[in-house]
Amino acid sequence: MAMSADDSSSAEGPVRPETPRIHPALAEARRIAEALVFASAQPVSEAYLQDRLPRDLDVRVVMGSLKADYAGRGVNLVQVGDNWAFRTAGDLSFYIRTDQEEPRKLSRAALEVLAIIAYHQPVTRAEIEEIRGVATSRGTLDVLLEAGWIRFRGRRRTPGRPVTLGTTTDFLDHFGLEELKDLPGLEELRGAGLLSSRIPANFQVPLPLMQEELTEDEDPITQLDLEELGLLTPGGEPDQ
């Protein structure tokens, strides 16, 4: 008995849609970028990737294409500021077990200070205390510096030239943000308990600057500045 075309299709199983063809040059660039990001323990900068990709290809086009390819998988390609990294899909994170030491839980004071720095950067310690209405201990800042979530970013062009603070790429990465503009709004902060009743009722959440931007009244901070202020040991790392 002869088999019809319909019977033949049924026997072979459902017909799968064709995978869109990618230009060979883009496909090769995606392979290179994928390997570089996969091999790195830290998020990889777009500048680093662009230097290693063919010059006629835009790194954002390459990474956007690769990101779309990983959407819906157990591992996603995510953008963290101007950096890229592979991360476990958010809805699967509870399946992942790790033997790493549990990170230190932040105190309420540290959470408040972190929120103020994130939204008001660049901000000085005195400005943080003015917003909170209470003194901010050096220990609170040390915890955030040790976590790698804040950094000394500049010096204000005012008497005394106070040091300004800002957040880091690690801060964005830890909280699953691509850039500072993705920070939650004021009501979300209050709902999460990140702002206490001490915060003034007229407190406003400003639009954060880009991660590396310096303001007109801010100078870059140098290692010598940090050493003179006792924030850095000579030739070493920030004094925790």
KETORVO-868461 format. One record per residue: residue in three letters; x, y, z of N, C-alpha, C in turn. Coordinates in steps of 0.02 Angstrom, whole numbers, padded with zeros to 5 digits, always signed. Layout:
residues N
ALAXYZXYZXYZ...
end
This chain:
residues 240
MET+00043-00060+00000+00000+00000+00000+00044+00062+00000ALA+00031+00108-00045+00073+00168-00051+00060+00216+00006MET+00112+00249+00029+00106+00297+00085+00101+00367+00057SER+00051+00403+00080+00041+00471+00057+00093+00517+00086ALA+00096+00577+00058+00144+00627+00083+00129+00644+00155ASP+00064+00648+00173+00045+00664+00242+00067+00610+00289ASP+00058+00545+00267+00079+00489+00309+00154+00490+00319SER+00191+00508+00267+00263+00510+00271+00286+00562+00321SER+00253+00620+00322+00271+00673+00369+00259+00651+00440SER+00202+00615+00450+00184+00593+00518+00234+00542+00542ALA+00257+00498+00497+00304+00446+00517+00371+00475+00537GLU+00391+00528+00506+00455+00558+00520+00453+00605+00580GLY+00394+00620+00605+00388+00665+00661+00372+00735+00638PRO+00357+00781+00684+00339+00849+00665+00398+00885+00631VAL+00380+00926+00585+00431+00965+00549+00454+01023+00592ARG+00518+01029+00606+00544+01082+00647+00557+01145+00606PRO+00543+01203+00635+00556+01264+00597+00631+01272+00585GLU+00647+01300+00529+00718+01310+00512+00749+01363+00557THR+00811+01349+00579+00847+01397+00619+00871+01454+00574PRO+00857+01516+00593+00878+01573+00551+00953+01569+00538ARG+00973+01580+00476+01043+01577+00459+01078+01641+00481ILE+01138+01633+00508+01177+01689+00532+01237+01698+00485HIS+01253+01759+00470+01310+01773+00427+01373+01741+00457PRO+01413+01707+00417+01472+01672+00443+01517+01716+00486ALA+01526+01779+00467+01569+01824+00505+01540+01837+00575LEU+01474+01847+00578+01441+01857+00643+01443+01794+00684ALA+01433+01737+00652+01435+01673+00688+01503+01661+00720GLU+01556+01677+00682+01624+01668+00709+01638+01717+00766ALA+01614+01779+00758+01623+01829+00811+01586+01808+00874ARG+01527+01779+00867+01490+01755+00925+01528+01699+00960ARG+01559+01655+00922+01598+01600+00952+01656+01628+00993ILE+01690+01678+00965+01747+01709+01000+01723+01741+01064ALA+01670+01781+01060+01644+01816+01119+01620+01767+01171GLU+01587+01715+01150+01562+01664+01196+01619+01631+01234ALA+01673+01615+01199+01730+01584+01230+01763+01630+01281LEU+01770+01694+01263+01803+01742+01307+01763+01753+01371VAL+01697+01759+01365+01655+01770+01424+01653+01707+01467PHE+01647+01649+01435+01644+01586+01471+01707+01573+01511ALA+01765+01591+01482+01829+01576+01514+01847+01624+01570SER+01809+01679+01577+01826+01730+01627+01787+01720+01691ALA+01822+01727+01747+01788+01722+01812+01751+01786+01830GLN+01766+01840+01795+01734+01905+01808+01699+01928+01745PRO+01649+01973+01752+01617+02002+01693+01669+02032+01646VAL+01660+02024+01582+01708+02046+01531+01684+02111+01500SER+01728+02160+01496+01709+02226+01470+01699+02224+01394GLU+01655+02269+01370+01644+02274+01298+01707+02296+01262ALA+01747+02338+01294+01809+02361+01263+01856+02302+01251TYR+01861+02258+01301+01904+02199+01295+01880+02154+01238LEU+01814+02144+01235+01786+02102+01182+01796+02133+01113GLN+01783+02199+01108+01789+02232+01044+01859+02227+01016ASP+01910+02231+01060+01980+02226+01038+01996+02159+01008ARG+01956+02108+01025+01971+02040+01002+01923+02015+00949LEU+01876+02057+00930+01829+02040+00876+01850+02074+00811PRO+01827+02049+00755+01841+02083+00691+01819+02156+00694ARG+01860+02200+00667+01848+02272+00674+01783+02295+00641ASP+01760+02258+00591+01700+02280+00555+01636+02258+00590LEU+01641+02227+00649+01582+02205+00685+01576+02243+00751ASP+01517+02268+00765+01503+02305+00826+01492+02255+00883VAL+01529+02264+00937+01525+02217+00993+01453+02213+01020ARG+01416+02269+01019+01348+02268+01045+01302+02225+01001VAL+01314+02226+00937+01274+02184+00891+01290+02111+00904VAL+01354+02096+00912+01375+02027+00924+01346+02001+00990MET+01353+02041+01044+01330+02019+01109+01254+02016+01113GLY+01221+02063+01079+01148+02061+01078+01122+01999+01044SER+01154+01979+00989+01135+01917+00954+01148+01856+00997LEU+01205+01855+01031+01222+01799+01074+01175+01796+01135LYS+01158+01854+01162+01112+01857+01219+01044+01828+01200ALA+01019+01845+01141+00955+01819+01118+00957+01744+01110ASP+01015+01718+01089+01022+01646+01080+01019+01608+01147TYR+01041+01641+01200+01041+01609+01266+00976+01621+01305ALA+00932+01663+01280+00869+01677+01314+00828+01613+01320GLY+00801+01601+01380+00760+01541+01390+00800+01480+01410ARG+00866+01484+01410+00907+01427+01431+00920+01428+01506GLY+00952+01376+01530+00968+01373+01601+01022+01422+01620VAL+01063+01440+01572+01115+01491+01581+01100+01549+01534ASN+01101+01609+01560+01088+01669+01519+01150+01711+01513LEU+01156+01747+01457+01208+01797+01449+01178+01863+01470VAL+01208+01895+01520+01180+01956+01548+01230+02013+01541GLN+01203+02073+01536+01243+02134+01532+01245+02167+01600VAL+01304+02185+01623+01314+02218+01687+01352+02283+01673GLY+01316+02338+01665+01349+02399+01645+01376+02391+01575ASP+01441+02401+01567+01474+02390+01503+01511+02324+01501ASN+01488+02277+01542+01520+02212+01547+01469+02157+01533TRP+01495+02097+01517+01453+02040+01502+01475+01979+01542ALA+01426+01938+01561+01441+01878+01601+01386+01826+01590PHE+01404+01763+01601+01354+01709+01602+01329+01700+01673ARG+01264+01694+01680+01233+01686+01746+01178+01633+01741THR+01168+01597+01796+01112+01550+01800+01046+01587+01791ALA+01000+01559+01754+00935+01590+01744+00903+01603+01812GLY+00874+01662+01820+00848+01683+01885+00798+01635+01914ASP+00755+01604+01873+00703+01560+01899+00730+01491+01918LEU+00794+01479+01904+00824+01414+01921+00876+01420+01977SER+00886+01479+02002+00940+01490+02051+00932+01448+02114PHE+00869+01432+02132+00859+01395+02194+00881+01322+02187TYR+00892+01298+02125+00917+01231+02115+00992+01226+02128ILE+01025+01282+02125+01098+01282+02129+01120+01282+02202ARG+01160+01234+02219+01188+01231+02286+01263+01247+02282THR+01287+01280+02332+01358+01299+02333+01388+01287+02401ASP+01451+01271+02401+01487+01260+02464+01522+01323+02487GLN+01511+01378+02450+01544+01440+02469+01518+01464+02536GLU+01562+01499+02571+01543+01527+02636+01487+01577+02627GLU+01439+01573+02672+01382+01619+02669+01406+01690+02678PRO+01388+01737+02633+01412+01806+02640+01384+01839+02703ARG+01423+01885+02730+01402+01920+02789+01338+01960+02775LYS+01289+01955+02821+01228+01992+02812+01240+02065+02831LEU+01213+02109+02791+01222+02181+02804+01174+02204+02859SER+01199+02248+02900+01157+02279+02952+01109+02328+02919ARG+01060+02348+02958+01012+02398+02933+01048+02462+02913ALA+01096+02481+02955+01134+02543+02940+01171+02537+02874ALA+01203+02478+02863+01241+02468+02801+01195+02469+02740LEU+01135+02440+02747+01088+02441+02691+01065+02512+02675GLU+01053+02552+02727+01033+02621+02717+01088+02660+02682VAL+01150+02652+02706+01206+02688+02677+01216+02667+02604LEU+01210+02602+02590+01218+02577+02522+01165+02607+02476ALA+01103+02611+02500+01049+02640+02459+01062+02713+02445ILE+01085+02750+02495+01098+02822+02486+01155+02832+02436ILE+01208+02792+02443+01264+02798+02396+01242+02782+02325ALA+01202+02730+02318+01180+02708+02251+01141+02763+02216TYR+01097+02797+02253+01053+02846+02222+01082+02917+02220HIS+01126+02932+02267+01151+03001+02272+01224+03008+02249GLN+01254+02955+02224+01324+02960+02203+01334+03012+02148PRO+01390+03049+02154+01441+03047+02205+01417+03081+02269VAL+01431+03049+02326+01407+03075+02390+01463+03068+02441THR+01468+03117+02486+01520+03115+02538+01491+03085+02602ARG+01535+03068+02647+01513+03039+02711+01469+03089+02749ALA+01488+03153+02747+01448+03204+02782+01378+03209+02751GLU+01374+03203+02686+01308+03206+02652+01266+03145+02669ILE+01297+03087+02676+01261+03027+02696+01231+03037+02766GLU+01272+03065+02811+01249+03076+02880+01193+03128+02882GLU+01197+03177+02839+01144+03228+02836+01078+03198+02814ILE+01081+03153+02766+01020+03120+02741+00991+03073+02794ARG+01035+03034+02826+01012+02984+02875+00992+03016+02941GLY+01024+03072+02957+01009+03105+03021+01048+03076+03079VAL+01094+03031+03065+01136+03001+03117+01207+02993+03090ALA+01255+02984+03135+01324+02975+03114+01333+02907+03080THR+01379+02905+03033+01395+02843+02997+01464+02820+03018SER+01468+02761+03047+01532+02737+03072+01577+02715+03015ARG+01642+02717+03028+01691+02694+02978+01680+02619+02965GLY+01659+02583+03017+01647+02511+03009+01593+02495+02958THR+01541+02537+02956+01487+02527+02908+01513+02533+02837LEU+01553+02585+02825+01582+02594+02758+01631+02538+02742ASP+01669+02515+02792+01717+02461+02781+01683+02398+02756VAL+01625+02382+02785+01588+02322+02765+01570+02326+02691LEU+01546+02384+02670+01526+02393+02600+01587+02393+02553LEU+01642+02421+02576+01704+02420+02536+01730+02349+02530GLU+01728+02312+02585+01751+02242+02585+01709+02199+02538ALA+01644+02213+02536+01600+02176+02491+01612+02193+02418GLY+01647+02249+02406+01662+02270+02338+01604+02306+02305TRP+01556+02331+02345+01497+02363+02317+01503+02439+02312ILE+01548+02469+02350+01560+02541+02345+01634+02553+02335ARG+01651+02614+02314+01721+02632+02302+01731+02706+02315PHE+01793+02724+02327+01812+02794+02330+01818+02817+02257ARG+01778+02867+02237+01776+02884+02166+01807+02952+02150GLY+01809+02999+02197+01835+03065+02181+01841+03109+02243ARG+01858+03173+02231+01862+03222+02286+01823+03284+02265ARG+01780+03306+02310+01737+03363+02296+01778+03427+02296ARG+01764+03472+02250+01800+03536+02246+01770+03586+02294THR+01772+03570+02357+01747+03613+02410+01800+03613+02465PRO+01796+03660+02513+01845+03662+02567+01853+03594+02600GLY+01915+03574+02609+01929+03509+02639+01933+03453+02588ARG+01908+03466+02527+01908+03417+02473+01887+03347+02497PRO+01826+03340+02523+01804+03275+02548+01800+03222+02493VAL+01811+03160+02513+01809+03104+02467+01737+03087+02449THR+01724+03074+02386+01658+03054+02365+01655+02978+02355LEU+01597+02951+02366+01586+02879+02361+01537+02863+02305GLY+01546+02803+02276+01500+02780+02224+01498+02704+02224THR+01454+02676+02184+01448+02603+02180+01495+02575+02127THR+01500+02509+02125+01545+02474+02080+01507+02429+02031THR+01543+02401+01984+01514+02352+01939+01492+02290+01977ASP+01529+02272+02030+01509+02214+02071+01442+02226+02105PHE+01427+02288+02122+01362+02305+02151+01307+02290+02101LEU+01316+02313+02039+01266+02299+01987+01258+02225+01976ASP+01314+02189+01973+01313+02117+01960+01276+02080+02016HIS+01291+02098+02078+01261+02062+02135+01186+02072+02138PHE+01162+02132+02121+01091+02146+02126+01054+02138+02059GLY+01088+02108+02010+01056+02092+01947+01035+02152+01906LEU+01075+02205+01909+01059+02267+01871+01106+02274+01812GLU+01080+02297+01756+01123+02310+01699+01157+02378+01706GLU+01121+02427+01731+01149+02493+01742+01111+02528+01798LEU+01137+02585+01820+01109+02619+01878+01037+02641+01867LYS+01017+02655+01807+00949+02677+01795+00898+02622+01808ASP+00921+02560+01817+00876+02504+01832+00862+02498+01907LEU+00890+02543+01947+00877+02541+02019+00803+02550+02033PRO+00777+02518+02085+00705+02524+02101+00687+02594+02125GLY+00622+02609+02126+00598+02674+02148+00594+02680+02223LEU+00574+02739+02246+00572+02755+02318+00525+02708+02356GLU+00465+02696+02330+00417+02654+02366+00442+02583+02371GLU+00476+02559+02319+00505+02492+02321+00559+02487+02375LEU+00598+02541+02382+00649+02542+02434+00618+02539+02503ARG+00567+02578+02514+00533+02577+02579+00502+02509+02592GLY+00471+02479+02541+00439+02414+02549+00489+02360+02565ALA+00550+02367+02539+00602+02317+02553+00638+02330+02619GLY+00619+02384+02653+00650+02400+02717+00718+02430+02712LEU+00736+02458+02654+00802+02487+02645+00805+02560+02668LEU+00748+02590+02681+00746+02659+02707+00704+02658+02771SER+00731+02685+02824+00696+02684+02888+00657+02748+02898SER+00622+02751+02954+00581+02809+02970+00624+02871+02984ARG+00690+02861+02994+00734+02918+03006+00744+02959+02943ILE+00736+02928+02884+00745+02964+02822+00692+03018+02816PRO+00710+03080+02801+00661+03135+02797+00604+03118+02749ALA+00544+03144+02766+00485+03130+02725+00492+03158+02654ASN+00532+03212+02647+00540+03242+02581+00599+03213+02542PHE+00625+03157+02566+00681+03124+02531+00660+03104+02461GLN+00702+03121+02412+00687+03106+02342+00741+03060+02314VAL+00721+03017+02269+00768+02974+02234+00788+03008+02169PRO+00851+03031+02164+00873+03066+02103+00888+03016+02048LEU+00897+03041+01988+00918+02998+01933+00993+02988+01938PRO+01017+02927+01949+01088+02915+01958+01128+02933+01896LEU+01192+02950+01907+01238+02962+01852+01260+02896+01822MET+01292+02900+01765+01324+02841+01737+01379+02820+01785GLN+01396+02756+01785+01441+02727+01834+01507+02765+01841GLU+01538+02785+01786+01605+02814+01788+01606+02890+01781GLU+01548+02921+01775+01546+02993+01764+01572+03031+01825LEU+01610+03085+01813+01630+03131+01865+01590+03195+01856THR+01569+03225+01911+01531+03287+01906+01579+03346+01897GLU+01551+03404+01882+01593+03463+01870+01630+03485+01934ASP+01602+03469+01993+01635+03490+02055+01673+03432+02087GLU+01693+03384+02047+01726+03324+02073+01790+03310+02033ASP+01845+03299+02071+01909+03280+02040+01920+03206+02049PRO+01956+03174+02002+01972+03102+02011+02014+03093+02074ILE+02007+03036+02106+02047+03022+02165+02107+02979+02145THR+02163+02992+02176+02225+02956+02158+02246+02912+02216GLN+02293+02867+02203+02320+02825+02256+02354+02867+02309LEU+02388+02921+02288+02420+02965+02336+02369+02997+02382ASP+02311+03017+02355+02258+03045+02396+02237+02995+02449LEU+02227+02933+02429+02204+02881+02475+02256+02868+02529GLU+02320+02868+02510+02373+02858+02559+02375+02915+02610GLU+02370+02977+02585+02372+03035+02629+02314+03036+02678LEU+02256+03011+02656+02196+03010+02698+02193+02949+02742GLY+02242+02904+02736+02241+02844+02777+02191+02792+02753LEU+02170+02798+02690+02121+02752+02662+02155+02697+02622LEU+02221+02704+02613+02259+02655+02574+02328+02649+02603THR+02350+02588+02614+02418+02578+02638+02466+02590+02580PRO+02526+02619+02592+02572+02635+02538+02584+02575+02492GLY+02569+02586+02428+02579+02533+02378+02531+02475+02384GLY+02479+02483+02425+02435+02426+02436+02364+02438+02415GLU+02319+02403+02449+02248+02406+02434+02213+02452+02483PRO+02150+02470+02469+02112+02511+02516+02114+02480+02586ASP+02127+02522+02635+02132+02500+02704+02063+02483+02730GLN+02051+02419+02743+01986+02398+02767+01983+02401+02843
end
